[in-house]
């Protein structure tokens, strides 16, 4: 058994206090503000994926399938 195993859940206050203790308040604030200012929600790029992979993840094919002519008489 791991001796560092804790049964009580971690609280956000405890985690933030540890960050400030280890790195300093100004550094923690600077990193938080920088991440909030530069965080962008980007869509994953799927243009490089083959049609087989696109189908596996539930996306439509990148181009429509070829039209097959009806050659019955």
Secondary structure, DSSP 4 states (H G I P E B T S, - for coil): --TT--SSPP-HHHHHHHHHHHH-HHHHHHHHHHHHHH----PPP-TTS-HHHHHHTTPPPSSPPPPPP----
